[in-house]
Amino acid sequence: MISRMGNDPLNGIPDAAQAAIEAAPNAQAAWTAVQLYLSSAPFETHHAAYRRAYRDHPEPWPTWLPEWSDRTSNLHRFLANTGHDGLTGLAEWSSHQPGAFWGAIADDLGIVFAEPAVHVLGPGFDPRAPDWFAGAKLNAVASCLAGDQQRTAIIHRRNGAVHRLTVTELADLVDKFASGLVGWGVRPGDRVAIAMSMNVEAVVAYLGIIHMGGVVVSIADSFAPDQISKRLVIADTAAVVTEATVDRLGKTLPMYAKVCSAEAPRAIVVGEAVLRPDDVAWDDLMSRASGSPLHIADPGDHTNILFSSGTTGEPKAIPWSHTTPIKAAADGYLHQDIQHGDVVCWPTNLGWMMGPWAIYASLVNGAALALFDDAPTAESFGDFVAEAGVTMLGVVPSIVRAWRAQGWLNRFDWSSIRVASSTGEPSSADDMLYLSAMIGHRPIIEYCGGTEIGGGYIASTVLDALTPATFSRVSFGWDMLLLDENGEPAERGEVWLVPPSVGMSTELLNRNHHAEYYEGAPSSPDGRILRRHGDQMERLPGGYYRAEGRSDDTMNLGGIKVSSAEIERCLSGIAGLVEAAAVAERIDGGPEQLVIHAVFDANTEPSALLAEMQERIRSELNPLFKVSRLVRSDKLPRTASNKIMRRSLRDAGT
């Protein structure tokens, strides 16, 4: 929901732009016309023009309106290749004929098989444990390094300068690192952790480990030693690749020291450090390498162990296989429209699924991966995006919020960007409109999924009319249902996925997979098996969806069950409110009381904000729900993967 800015919706709109709006035959034509006058305008003018153009049109309001005459998208080509006239037919075919769909995608992506599959998906399969590409032999790295060997594979910044690596140069480094691992005593099947920032060496290590048949253990560079140790133990890790230090916003932070404090096994260390006796410097390992043959594997063999984002308790250890990259690359191909020659930049880390995802979605699709050596909120990141010629920019919404606070609009030449994409947390419509203004109102692909599915289950496409902070469709190759608390289909409810799909996990290292995702799950109305995911979504008019956070943060107010996500949804868009978390507190064992923890502007009066919140809840949710307390926060506590930690707020209050 787009908020109001000030009392005058015409504030700042040039006379010529207002005339263009009034002359347009409909709201979408008005928005298209007015954009011609907004190239260097402040955000308030973009905001006002957007509201003015759509003033008589029901929400949601598209910021991106596709031209179907433009046949250059991957999705247009895939429609033609598979004989479909439109996206609805393609979506139905992709979910009802998964074997045919994933076979066609593998062909379009040019997935390299050492031996072809007997069946993409054999007859009589169990949706919870399908055997994808049965009989095939492959190594996912081959598909990353295929095609034009002189194309750019990596663009990276180091010490202020931008450098480029071709596929040939990257392949040579990967081969050397794989050979170095073998010479160091690492064997196929061994698990090797990567705990470092996402730089060139991290990408080389990631591909090199898989190249020689090892399994990457993904650990975020931000973790404390005990969290690193916990993951190393769960994965039974044989070695770790790390770096001496990490530079962030002018500070040099220890990395190797953290790994040592975690009592990690022997390590390969990038940069200068005093090493433990069994550790080895990156340069020494690479200098003694002589080349390594590509390990040929079964499709289901592990390539990567990633972890769920929980910071309390034992995190779930989720294996990826040689087929998971097909899901990541397919999403990048069909949804983010990543094409040969593109430059993909998505600030992330190999400790989170978007790190490996970015490697596969870029390289398999013939694009370059752009790596920045500092935080994306640093001013130099804006210059890097321009210099690298980034064409697909990925973000987490909180990054855009920071750019907005720093006034980045019109500061950089980001004209090379033709697509942006957002994931990691529910987006704010105002923030996404700001991002839209930053990139010339090009398409923004909202993207939501999970580590245990290798990509997204709901997204958008460049062929859909796109509205801020919403999804335009379920991801291709999937189906999902929204069910209410009684297990009935609903317009707002919990997300249940319909297996099977490439990328969907079939095992966990340290938990019962069936109990985690299937035990106690309802069936669909037509009897299909459903898989638990835990997100809350709302279906909007026009076929759009809006993310509402997790479905498992619920409370009981006056005998009425309500989720935190529902309350937070109706508070979104209040002027001056940055973000809010709704929790229930029990005082001395009494009834649950609704408490709102909020981040809001310094000039916003708390009593007025509380009154507006109460009115929103009364009018949009339930008049019986009363806000007992508003707690001002500088920031809301989040897990390492950016989900709000409501339990910690609840525990702190009680």
C-alpha positions in Angstrom: 0.0 0.0 0.0 1.4 3.4 -1.1 1.4 6.0 1.7 0.4 9.6 1.3 3.1 12.3 1.3 1.8 15.7 2.6 -1.7 17.0 1.9 -1.3 18.0 -1.8 -1.2 15.1 -4.2 -0.2 17.5 -7.0 2.8 18.8 -5.0 5.8 19.1 -7.3 4.3 17.7 -10.5 5.3 19.9 -13.5 2.4 21.5 -15.4 3.2 19.6 -18.5 3.2 16.3 -16.6 -0.2 17.1 -15.1 -1.5 17.9 -18.6 -0.2 14.5 -19.8 -2.0 12.8 -17.0 -5.3 14.6 -17.7 -5.1 13.8 -21.4 -4.5 10.1 -21.0 -7.4 7.7 -21.7 -6.8 5.6 -18.6 -4.7 5.3 -15.5 -2.0 3.1 -16.9 -1.6 5.4 -19.9 -1.4 8.3 -17.6 1.4 6.7 -15.6 3.3 5.8 -18.8 3.0 9.4 -20.1 4.0 11.1 -16.9 7.3 9.1 -16.5 8.7 11.2 -19.4 8.8 14.2 -17.0 10.4 12.4 -14.0 13.9 11.5 -15.1 15.6 13.9 -12.6 12.7 14.7 -10.3 12.9 14.2 -6.5 11.1 11.1 -5.1 8.2 13.3 -3.8 7.4 14.1 -7.4 7.5 10.5 -8.5 5.3 9.6 -5.6 2.8 12.4 -6.2 2.7 11.7 -10.0 2.1 8.0 -9.3 -0.8 8.7 -7.0 -2.2 11.3 -9.3 -2.1 9.0 -12.4 -3.9 6.2 -10.5 -6.2 8.4 -8.4 -9.4 6.8 -9.7 -8.1 3.4 -10.3 -8.4 0.6 -7.6 -5.2 -0.8 -6.1 -2.8 -2.4 -6.8 -1.2 0.1 -9.2 1.4 -1.1 -11.8 4.7 0.8 -12.1 5.9 -1.5 -14.9 3.7 -2.1 -17.9 5.2 -4.6 -20.4 5.2 -4.3 -24.1 4.2 -7.6 -25.6 5.6 -6.4 -28.9 9.1 -6.7 -27.3 10.1 -10.3 -28.1 13.5 -10.2 -26.5 12.8 -11.7 -23.1 13.7 -15.3 -22.2 10.1 -15.9 -21.3 8.9 -15.0 -24.8 11.4 -17.4 -26.3 10.4 -20.2 -23.9 6.8 -19.6 -24.7 7.6 -20.1 -28.4 9.8 -23.1 -27.8 7.2 -24.9 -25.8 4.2 -24.0 -28.0 2.3 -21.8 -25.5 0.4 -18.7 -26.4 0.4 -17.1 -22.9 1.7 -17.3 -19.4 -1.4 -18.9 -17.9 -1.2 -21.9 -20.1 2.6 -22.2 -19.5 2.1 -22.0 -15.8 -0.5 -24.8 -15.8 1.6 -27.0 -18.0 4.7 -26.4 -15.9 2.9 -27.5 -12.7 0.9 -30.3 -14.1 3.6 -31.8 -16.4 6.7 -31.4 -14.2 8.8 -33.9 -16.1 8.1 -32.2 -19.5 8.7 -28.7 -18.1 12.0 -29.4 -16.3 13.3 -31.3 -19.3 12.5 -28.4 -21.6 14.1 -25.9 -19.1 17.3 -28.1 -18.9 17.5 -28.0 -22.7 16.9 -24.2 -22.9 19.6 -23.6 -20.2 22.1 -25.8 -22.0 22.6 -28.0 -18.9 25.7 -30.1 -19.5 25.2 -33.9 -18.9 28.1 -36.4 -19.1 25.4 -39.0 -19.7 21.8 -38.2 -20.6 18.8 -39.0 -18.3 16.7 -42.1 -19.0 13.7 -40.2 -17.5 13.5 -36.5 -16.4 10.9 -37.8 -13.9 10.1 -41.4 -14.1 6.6 -42.9 -13.8 5.1 -43.8 -10.5 7.2 -41.3 -8.5 6.6 -40.3 -4.9 6.1 -36.4 -5.0 7.9 -36.2 -1.7 11.0 -38.0 -3.0 11.2 -37.8 -6.8 14.2 -39.1 -8.7 15.0 -36.2 -11.0 17.0 -36.9 -14.2 17.2 -40.6 -13.4 20.2 -42.3 -15.0 22.0 -39.1 -15.8 25.6 -38.2 -14.9 26.8 -34.6 -14.5 28.7 -32.0 -12.5 26.9 -28.7 -12.0 30.2 -26.8 -12.5 30.3 -27.8 -16.1 27.1 -25.9 -16.9 28.6 -22.8 -15.2 31.7 -22.8 -17.3 30.1 -23.8 -20.7 29.6 -21.7 -23.8 31.7 -18.7 -25.0 35.0 -19.0 -23.2 35.9 -15.4 -23.8 32.8 -13.9 -22.3 33.1 -12.1 -19.0 32.3 -14.4 -16.0 33.3 -12.3 -13.0 33.5 -8.5 -12.5 34.8 -7.5 -9.1 36.2 -4.6 -7.2 39.4 -4.8 -5.1 41.2 -1.9 -3.6 39.1 0.6 -5.4 39.7 -0.9 -8.9 37.3 -2.9 -11.0 38.6 -6.1 -12.6 37.2 -8.7 -15.0 37.7 -12.4 -15.5 36.7 -14.4 -18.5 35.2 -17.9 -18.4 38.6 -19.3 -19.4 40.4 -17.5 -16.6 37.8 -18.5 -14.0 37.9 -22.1 -15.2 41.7 -22.1 -14.8 41.4 -20.9 -11.2 38.7 -23.4 -10.4 40.7 -26.2 -11.9 43.8 -25.2 -9.9 41.9 -24.9 -6.6 40.2 -28.3 -7.2 43.7 -29.8 -7.8 45.1 -28.1 -4.8 42.3 -29.6 -2.6 43.1 -33.1 -4.0 46.8 -32.6 -3.3 45.9 -31.5 0.2 44.1 -34.7 0.9 40.5 -33.7 0.3 38.5 -36.6 -1.3 35.1 -36.7 -3.1 32.3 -36.6 -0.6 34.4 -34.6 1.9 32.7 -31.5 3.3 34.6 -28.2 3.0 33.2 -25.1 4.6 33.4 -21.6 3.1 33.3 -18.8 5.7 34.3 -15.5 4.1 32.9 -12.6 2.2 31.6 -13.2 -1.3 34.6 -12.3 -3.4 36.5 -13.9 -6.3 38.2 -16.5 -4.1 34.9 -17.5 -2.5 33.4 -18.2 -5.9 36.5 -20.1 -7.1 36.4 -22.1 -3.9 32.7 -22.9 -4.2 33.1 -24.1 -7.8 36.4 -25.8 -7.1 35.1 -27.9 -4.2 32.2 -29.2 -6.3 34.5 -29.6 -9.3 36.5 -32.3 -7.4 33.5 -34.0 -5.9 33.5 -32.3 -2.5 30.5 -30.7 -0.7 30.5 -27.1 0.2 29.3 -26.2 3.7 27.9 -22.6 3.6 28.7 -20.4 6.6 27.9 -16.7 6.7 30.8 -14.4 7.4 28.7 -12.5 10.0 28.3 -15.4 12.4 29.9 -15.4 15.8 32.4 -18.3 16.6 29.8 -20.4 18.4 27.4 -20.3 15.5 30.3 -21.2 13.1 31.3 -24.1 15.3 27.7 -25.4 15.5 27.4 -25.6 11.7 30.9 -27.1 11.3 30.0 -29.9 13.7 26.5 -30.5 12.2 28.0 -30.9 8.8 31.0 -33.0 10.0 33.3 -30.6 8.1 36.8 -31.8 7.0 38.2 -28.4 6.2 37.3 -24.7 5.8 38.2 -21.9 3.4 38.3 -18.5 5.0 40.1 -15.1 4.8 42.3 -13.2 7.2 40.0 -10.2 7.5 36.9 -8.6 6.0 36.6 -4.9 5.3 33.2 -3.2 6.0 32.4 0.5 5.9 35.9 1.5 6.9 36.4 -1.1 9.5 38.7 -4.2 9.2 37.0 -7.2 10.9 38.7 -10.4 11.9 37.6 -13.6 10.0 40.3 -16.1 10.4 40.5 -15.4 14.1 36.8 -16.2 14.4 37.2 -19.4 12.5 40.1 -20.4 14.8 37.9 -19.5 17.9 35.3 -21.8 16.5 37.9 -24.7 16.7 37.5 -25.2 13.0 39.3 -28.0 11.2 42.3 -27.2 9.1 41.9 -24.1 7.0 42.9 -22.5 3.7 43.4 -18.8 4.3 43.2 -15.9 1.9 45.3 -13.0 2.8 48.1 -12.5 5.3 47.8 -14.2 8.7 49.8 -16.1 11.2 48.6 -19.7 10.5 48.0 -22.6 12.7 50.4 -25.6 12.0 48.0 -27.5 9.8 46.6 -24.5 7.9 47.7 -23.4 4.4 47.8 -20.0 2.6 45.6 -19.7 -0.5 48.5 -18.7 -2.7 50.6 -21.6 -1.5 47.8 -24.1 -2.3 47.2 -22.6 -5.7 50.9 -22.5 -6.6 51.4 -26.2 -6.2 48.2 -27.2 -8.2 48.5 -29.0 -11.5 44.9 -29.5 -12.7 42.1 -31.9 -11.7 39.7 -33.9 -13.7 36.0 -33.0 -13.3 34.3 -35.4 -10.9 31.2 -36.9 -12.6 28.3 -37.5 -10.2 24.8 -38.8 -9.9 22.1 -36.0 -10.0 21.2 -36.5 -6.4 24.7 -36.4 -5.0 25.3 -33.5 -2.5 27.0 -30.4 -3.6 26.3 -27.9 -0.8 25.0 -28.0 2.8 23.2 -24.8 3.7 21.5 -23.9 7.0 18.1 -22.5 8.0 18.3 -19.0 9.3 17.5 -19.7 12.9 19.8 -18.2 15.5 18.5 -20.1 18.5 18.5 -23.9 18.8 20.0 -26.1 16.2 19.7 -24.9 12.6 18.4 -27.2 9.9 21.1 -28.6 7.6 19.7 -28.6 4.1 21.6 -30.5 1.3 21.6 -29.2 -2.3 22.4 -31.6 -5.1 23.6 -31.3 -8.7 20.0 -30.7 -9.8 19.4 -27.7 -7.5 21.4 -25.3 -9.8 18.8 -26.1 -12.5 16.1 -24.6 -10.3 18.2 -21.5 -9.5 19.2 -21.0 -13.1 15.6 -21.6 -14.3 14.3 -18.9 -11.9 16.9 -16.4 -13.1 16.0 -17.3 -16.7 12.2 -17.1 -16.5 11.7 -14.6 -13.7 14.7 -12.2 -13.5 15.2 -12.5 -17.3 18.9 -13.0 -16.9 20.4 -13.3 -20.4 23.7 -14.0 -22.1 25.9 -11.0 -21.7 24.0 -9.6 -18.7 25.8 -8.4 -15.5 24.2 -9.7 -12.3 24.9 -8.0 -9.0 23.2 -9.3 -5.8 24.9 -8.3 -2.6 24.8 -11.5 -0.5 27.0 -14.2 1.0 27.6 -17.9 0.4 26.2 -18.5 3.9 22.8 -17.8 2.5 21.0 -19.4 -0.4 21.2 -16.3 -2.5 25.0 -16.6 -2.7 25.0 -20.0 -4.5 21.8 -18.9 -6.3 23.6 -15.9 -7.8 26.5 -18.0 -9.0 24.2 -20.4 -10.8 21.6 -17.9 -12.0 24.3 -15.8 -13.6 26.9 -18.2 -15.0 24.6 -20.9 -16.3 22.6 -18.2 -18.1 25.8 -16.8 -19.7 25.9 -13.7 -17.6 28.7 -12.1 -15.5 28.5 -12.1 -11.7 29.5 -8.7 -10.2 31.1 -8.8 -6.8 31.5 -5.8 -4.5 34.1 -5.8 -1.7 32.2 -3.7 0.8 28.7 -3.1 2.2 26.0 -2.2 -0.5 25.1 0.9 1.6 28.6 2.3 1.0 28.5 5.2 -1.5 31.2 3.4 -3.6 28.7 0.6 -4.3 26.6 3.1 -6.4 29.7 3.9 -8.4 30.5 0.2 -8.8 27.1 -0.6 -10.2 27.6 2.1 -12.8 31.1 1.1 -13.7 30.4 -2.6 -13.9 27.4 -2.0 -16.2 25.1 -4.0 -13.9 21.9 -5.0 -15.8 20.2 -7.1 -13.1 20.4 -5.7 -9.6 19.2 -7.8 -6.7 18.4 -6.3 -3.3 17.1 -6.9 0.2 14.4 -4.3 0.9 16.3 -3.0 3.9 19.1 -2.0 1.6 16.7 0.1 -0.5 15.4 1.7 2.8 19.0 2.7 3.6 19.6 4.1 0.1 16.4 6.1 0.5 17.5 7.5 3.9 20.8 8.5 2.3 19.1 10.2 -0.7 20.6 8.1 -3.5 18.0 8.9 -6.1 19.6 10.7 -9.1 23.1 10.4 -7.5 24.4 7.6 -9.8 24.1 6.7 -13.5 22.2 3.4 -13.2 20.8 3.5 -16.7 22.4 0.1 -17.5 19.9 -1.6 -15.2 17.0 -3.2 -17.0 15.7 -5.4 -14.2 15.8 -5.4 -10.4 14.7 -8.0 -8.0 14.0 -8.1 -4.3 13.9 -10.9 -1.8 14.7 -11.7 1.9 11.8 -9.9 3.6 8.5 -8.4 2.8 8.9 -5.2 0.8 7.5 -1.8 1.5 5.5 -0.4 -1.4 7.0 3.1 -0.9 10.6 1.7 -0.8 10.0 -0.3 -4.0 8.5 2.8 -5.7 11.8 4.5 -4.6 13.8 1.7 -6.2 11.6 2.0 -9.3 12.4 5.7 -9.5 16.2 4.9 -9.1 16.2 2.6 -12.1 13.9 4.5 -14.5 10.8 2.6 -13.5 12.1 -0.6 -15.0 10.6 -3.9 -13.8 11.2 -5.0 -10.2 10.8 -8.8 -9.7 9.6 -9.6 -6.2 11.0 -13.1 -5.3 10.2 -15.3 -2.3 11.3 -18.9 -1.6 13.7 -20.7 0.7 16.9 -22.6 1.1 14.9 -25.9 1.2 13.5 -25.3 -2.3 16.6 -23.9 -4.0 14.9 -20.7 -5.2 11.5 -19.1 -5.3 7.9 -20.5 -5.1 6.4 -17.1 -6.0 7.8 -14.3 -8.1 7.0 -11.9 -10.9 8.0 -11.7 -14.6 8.9 -9.0 -17.0 5.8 -9.9 -19.1 3.5 -9.0 -16.2 2.3 -5.6 -15.2 4.1 -5.2 -11.9 3.0 -3.3 -8.8 5.3 -2.3 -5.9 5.9 -5.0 -3.2 3.7 -7.6 -4.7 4.2 -10.9 -6.6 2.5 -11.4 -10.0 2.4 -15.2 -10.1 3.5 -18.5 -8.6 6.9 -19.5 -9.9 6.9 -21.7 -13.0 7.2 -25.4 -12.2 5.3 -25.0 -9.0 1.9 -24.8 -7.5 0.8 -23.6 -4.1 -2.3 -23.1 -2.1 -3.3 -20.6 0.6 -5.2 -22.3 3.4 -6.9 -20.8 6.5 -6.5 -22.2 10.0 -9.2 -24.8 9.2 -7.3 -26.1 6.1 -9.8 -24.4 3.7 -8.7 -22.4 0.6 -8.6 -18.7 1.4 -7.6 -15.4 0.0 -5.3 -14.9 2.9 -3.6 -17.7 4.7 -0.7 -20.0 5.1 1.3 -21.1 2.1 1.3 -24.8 1.3 3.5 -26.0 -1.6 2.5 -28.8 -4.0 5.4 -31.2 -4.7 7.3 -32.2 -6.7 9.7 -29.6 -8.1 13.4 -29.6 -9.0 15.2 -27.9 -6.1 12.8 -29.0 -3.4 14.6 -30.8 -0.6 14.1 -34.5 0.1 16.3 -34.8 3.2 17.9 -33.0 6.1 21.1 -33.9 7.8 20.0 -33.4 11.4 16.2 -33.6 11.4 13.4 -35.9 10.2 12.5 -34.4 6.8 9.1 -35.9 6.6 8.2 -34.7 10.1 9.4 -31.2 9.3 7.5 -30.7 6.1 4.8 -33.3 5.6 3.7 -34.7 8.9 0.2 -33.4 9.9 -0.1 -31.5 6.6 -3.6 -31.3 5.1 -4.3 -32.5 1.5 -5.4 -30.2 -1.2 -9.2 -30.2 -2.1 -8.4 -32.4 -5.1 -6.3 -34.8 -2.9 -2.8 -33.7 -3.7 0.0 -34.0 -1.2 0.9 -30.6 0.4 4.2 -29.5 1.9 4.5 -27.1 4.8 6.5 -23.9 4.2 5.4 -21.5 6.9 4.9 -18.2 5.0 1.7 -16.1 5.1 0.4 -14.6 1.9 -2.6 -12.6 0.7 -4.1 -12.9 -2.8 -5.0 -9.4 -4.1 -7.3 -8.2 -6.9 -5.8 -8.8 -10.3 -4.1 -12.0 -9.4 -1.3 -10.4 -7.3 0.0 -11.6 -4.0 1.4 -9.8 -1.0 3.8 -11.4 1.5 2.7 -11.1 5.1 5.7 -12.7 6.9 5.6 -16.0 8.8 2.4 -17.7 9.6 3.5 -19.1 12.9 3.6 -15.8 15.0 0.1 -15.9 16.3 -1.6 -14.4 19.4 -4.9 -14.7 21.1 -6.6 -11.3 21.8 -9.8 -11.5 23.7 -10.4 -15.1 22.6 -9.8 -14.2 18.9 -6.8 -15.7 17.2 -4.8 -13.3 15.0 -1.3 -13.4 13.5 1.4 -10.8 13.9 1.5 -10.6 10.1 -2.1 -9.6 9.8 -1.7 -6.7 12.3 1.5 -5.5 10.7 -0.1 -5.6 7.3 -2.8 -3.2 8.2 -0.2 -0.8 9.8 1.9 -0.6 6.7 1.8 2.7 4.9 1.2 4.9 7.9 3.1 8.2 7.5 6.2 8.3 9.5 6.2 4.6 10.3 9.4 2.8 9.1 8.5 -0.7 10.3 6.6 -2.4 13.1 6.4 -5.8 14.8 3.2 -6.9 16.6 3.7 -9.2 19.6 1.6 -10.4 22.5 2.7 -10.0 26.1 1.2 -11.6 29.2 1.7 -9.7 32.4 1.6 -11.8 35.5 -0.1 -14.6 33.7 -3.0 -12.5 32.6 -4.5 -12.3 29.1 -2.4 -11.5 26.1 -1.9 -7.8 25.4 -1.1 -6.4 22.0 2.2 -4.5 22.0 3.6 -2.8 18.9 7.4 -2.4 18.7 8.0 0.3 16.0 10.7 2.2 14.3 9.4 5.7 13.3 10.6 9.1 12.2 12.0 11.5 14.8 9.3 14.1 14.0 6.4 11.7 14.4 4.5 12.1 17.6 4.1 8.8 19.4 0.6 9.5 20.7 -0.6 10.4 17.2 1.0 7.3 15.7 -0.6 5.1 18.3 -4.0 6.6 17.6 -3.5 6.0 13.8 -2.4 2.4 14.5 -5.5 1.8 16.6 -7.8 3.3 14.0 -6.2 1.1 11.2 -6.6 -2.0 13.3 -10.2 -1.0 14.2 -11.1 -0.3 10.6 -9.2 -3.0 8.8 -9.0 -5.9 11.2 -11.1 -6.0 14.3 -12.5 -3.2 16.6 -12.0 -5.5 19.6 -8.2 -5.5 19.2 -6.7 -2.8 21.4 -3.0 -1.7 21.3 -2.0 -1.7 24.9 1.4 -0.2 24.4 3.6 1.3 21.7 7.4 0.7 22.1 9.8 2.9 20.2 12.8 1.1 18.8 15.9 2.2 16.9 15.8 -1.0 15.0 13.9 -4.3 15.2 15.9 -7.4 16.1 16.4 -9.8 13.2 17.8 -13.1 12.4 20.9 -13.3 10.2 18.6 -13.8 7.2 16.6 -10.6 8.1 13.5 -12.1 9.6 12.1 -10.2 12.6 12.7 -12.0 15.9 9.3 -11.4 17.5 10.0 -14.0 20.2 12.9 -11.9 21.5 10.6 -8.8 21.6 8.0 -10.9 23.4 10.5 -12.3 25.9 12.0 -8.9 26.6 8.6 -7.4 27.3 7.6 -10.1 29.8 
